[in-house]
Amino acid sequence: MQFMLACRANGSYHQPMKNLAGTLALLLSLTFGTAHDARADQNDPRLDQLFVHLQGVDTSDQARLIEQLIWDVWLESKSPTLKLLMGRVVSAMGQQKFDDALKILHSVVTIEPNYAEGWNKRATVYFLLGRYEESIVDVERTLALEPRHFGALSGLGLIYTYLRDNAGALDAYERALKVNPHLGQAKTEVKRLRRKVKGENI
């Protein structure tokens, strides 16, 4: 719906569709064209190109396509065991069985401590359980492995907001936007937090 309204506002249905189709074709070539070199985690060589294109796209629709591909690469693993466990994690989280998800994630980060998405998912579960300090620790582990993880950075901003650390939240959201300038909620929070932090420093 929003995409169609944007097309009407620009007075053209064809150019935005053409741009979006071109972006999708490019992303598909990036995703499948180098599959033989892919590591399918935060070290996957396709991510560098995806992040470059994420910085350059013009519309939120294009950005969402790239964001989803990045998330897919982060989540993927060549290890059959990790794939099975992460599938169970996603299922448990979807059913709000957070304690079950947490138990599985303990195994994930033990089996593969260099898999960033294992730490990120556990940080998310810790946050949902209200265990904010433990969530921060896992976010930092995620970022040590994948500094571009805009999901982890946005999550860190949310945690600091809950902890009423406005300066910490602002820093996290600003770092997220440097990596992914298309995060609408992060933009909103940065505007709000800059006013609050400025007021606190007066």
C-alpha positions in Angstrom: 0.0 0.0 0.0 2.7 2.5 0.9 4.7 1.6 -2.2 1.7 2.3 -4.4 1.0 5.6 -2.7 4.6 6.7 -3.3 4.3 5.9 -6.9 1.2 8.0 -7.3 2.9 10.9 -5.4 5.8 10.8 -7.9 3.3 10.8 -10.8 4.7 7.6 -12.2 4.0 3.9 -11.6 6.8 2.7 -13.9 10.0 4.2 -12.7 9.8 3.1 -9.0 8.8 -0.4 -10.2 11.7 -0.4 -12.6 14.1 0.7 -9.9 12.8 -1.9 -7.5 13.0 -4.7 -10.1 16.6 -3.6 -10.9 17.5 -3.7 -7.3 16.0 -7.2 -6.8 17.8 -8.5 -9.9 21.1 -7.2 -8.6 20.5 -8.7 -5.1 19.6 -12.0 -6.5 22.9 -12.0 -8.5 24.7 -11.2 -5.3 22.9 -13.8 -3.3 23.2 -16.7 -5.7 26.1 -15.7 -8.0 28.8 -16.3 -5.3 27.2 -19.2 -3.5 30.3 -21.3 -3.9 32.3 -18.7 -1.9 29.6 -18.2 0.7 30.2 -18.9 4.4 26.6 -18.2 5.4 27.3 -16.3 8.6 28.6 -12.9 9.5 31.8 -13.6 7.5 29.9 -14.3 4.3 31.6 -12.3 1.5 28.2 -11.3 0.0 27.5 -9.1 3.1 30.1 -6.5 2.1 28.3 -5.9 -1.2 24.9 -6.0 0.4 25.9 -3.3 2.9 27.3 -1.1 0.2 23.9 -1.3 -1.7 22.0 -0.7 1.5 23.7 2.6 1.9 22.9 3.6 -1.7 19.2 2.6 -2.2 16.6 5.4 -2.4 13.4 3.8 -1.2 12.2 1.9 1.9 11.1 -0.9 -0.3 14.5 -1.4 -1.7 16.1 -1.1 1.8 13.7 -3.8 3.1 14.7 -6.2 0.4 18.4 -5.8 1.2 17.8 -5.9 5.0 16.0 -9.3 4.6 18.8 -10.7 2.6 21.3 -9.6 5.2 19.2 -11.2 8.0 18.9 -14.4 6.0 22.7 -14.6 5.6 23.3 -13.8 9.3 20.8 -16.6 10.3 22.1 -19.2 7.9 24.7 -21.7 8.8 26.5 -24.5 6.9 26.4 -26.6 10.1 23.4 -29.0 10.0 23.3 -29.0 13.8 23.2 -25.2 14.0 20.5 -25.0 11.3 18.4 -27.4 13.2 18.9 -25.7 16.6 18.3 -22.2 15.2 15.1 -23.4 13.5 13.9 -24.6 16.9 14.9 -21.2 18.4 12.9 -19.3 15.9 9.9 -21.6 16.4 10.1 -21.3 20.2 10.4 -17.5 20.0 7.4 -17.3 17.7 5.4 -19.2 20.2 6.7 -17.0 23.0 8.4 -20.0 24.7 11.3 -17.9 25.7 12.7 -20.2 28.4 12.8 -23.1 25.8 14.5 -20.8 23.3 17.1 -19.7 25.9 18.0 -23.3 26.7 18.6 -24.0 23.0 20.6 -20.9 22.6 22.9 -21.8 25.4 23.8 -24.9 23.3 24.2 -22.8 20.1 26.7 -20.4 21.6 28.6 -23.3 23.2 28.8 -25.3 20.0 29.7 -22.3 17.9 30.9 -19.2 19.9 31.9 -17.4 16.7 28.4 -17.4 15.2 27.1 -13.9 15.8 23.4 -14.6 15.3 23.5 -17.1 18.2 24.6 -14.3 20.5 22.1 -11.9 19.0 19.2 -14.2 19.4 20.1 -15.0 23.0 20.4 -11.2 23.6 16.9 -10.8 22.3 15.5 -13.6 24.5 17.3 -12.2 27.5 15.7 -8.8 26.8 12.2 -10.3 26.4 12.7 -12.0 29.8 13.7 -8.6 31.4 17.3 -9.7 31.9 18.8 -6.5 30.5 22.3 -6.7 31.8 22.8 -10.2 30.4 21.2 -9.0 27.1 23.8 -6.2 26.9 26.7 -8.7 27.4 25.4 -10.8 24.5 24.8 -7.7 22.3 28.5 -6.8 22.8 29.5 -10.4 21.9 27.4 -10.0 18.7 29.0 -6.7 17.8 32.5 -8.1 18.4 31.8 -10.6 15.7 29.7 -8.4 13.4 30.1 -4.7 14.1 27.5 -3.9 11.3 24.7 -5.8 13.1 22.1 -3.0 13.0 19.6 -5.3 14.7 21.9 -5.7 17.7 22.7 -2.0 17.8 19.0 -1.1 17.6 18.3 -3.6 20.4 21.0 -2.0 22.5 19.3 1.3 22.1 16.1 -0.2 23.3 17.8 -1.8 26.3 19.4 1.5 27.3 16.0 3.2 26.9 14.5 0.7 29.3 17.4 1.4 31.7 16.8 5.1 31.3 20.3 5.7 30.0 19.5 8.2 27.3 23.1 8.9 26.3 23.8 5.2 25.9 20.6 4.7 23.9 21.4 7.7 21.6 24.9 6.4 20.9 23.5 2.9 20.0 20.9 4.3 17.7 23.3 6.6 16.0 25.7 3.7 15.4 22.9 1.7 14.0 22.0 4.4 11.5 25.6 4.7 10.3 25.3 1.1 9.2 21.7 1.2 8.0 20.3 4.7 7.4 16.9 3.3 6.6 15.9 2.4 10.2 12.8 4.6 10.7 12.3 3.9 14.4 16.0 4.6 15.1 15.7 8.0 13.3 12.7 8.8 15.5 14.5 7.8 18.7 17.6 9.8 17.7 15.6 13.0 17.4 13.8 12.4 20.7 16.9 11.4 22.6 19.1 14.3 21.3 16.6 16.7 22.9 16.6 14.8 26.1 20.4 14.4 26.3 20.9 18.1 25.4 18.4 19.0 28.2 20.3 16.7 30.7 23.6 18.4 29.9 22.3 21.9 30.4 
